[in-house]
Amino acid sequence: MTQDGHHDLVVVAATDREAAPFRSRGISTVVSGVGRVNAAVATTLAITSRSTPPTIVSAGIAGALPVEGDFTDALPVGSVVIADQSVYAEEGMISGKGFATISEMGFPLAAFATGNAIPADPIAMDRIRRMIPDAAVGRIATVATCSGTDERCAEIANRTEALAEAMEGAAVVHAARLLGAAAVEIRTISNRTGERERQGWDLDAAFAALDVVAAAFNPG
């Protein structure tokens, strides 16, 4: 994946700007477009076009979620988080009793899923953790609707126990695992979630951190 041979790695990124740091370092990179369907299709094509499954990395920027209701201990802008589990935030049912995952409804996502969570490949995750030792490790939520109110981000954080939210990771890791490929999600924090006027966006910091991630993958 790195000096040992980054050619077995394919990065799936939603946008050209998120893909650029990896592409500029000669890492095979696919731009999927935003959202879960685009991400799953792009991942499927990236894997099936090769004779042997590559390691898939879902990479890009994300919004930090609150921890226990506030942002005091939330991931700061410019930080890196590796997902040990990528969690679908919305698959399920909301009733008067609250939210039930799709698995709790009797429709498991996959044999390897835990409720709405898709675990990262442990070997791939360990390799990336050793490359980026300062990265946080935890759950990343995959949302269809970004959290633009304090109530919404608190709900997503409480429901998923995630550190951050983005829009593709669970679909990438899910599709890869169904096709027999190792996969993991990694994100850099561009903003906090919650009320839009308080989100504190810093895209330059997030993309600088993404470049550090790309350099760790291929320092040459």
Summary of the structure (lengths in Angstrom):
residues: 220
radius of gyration: 16.3
end to end distance: 12.3
largest distance: 55.1
contacts: 786
relative contact order: 0.25
helix: 33%
strand: 29%
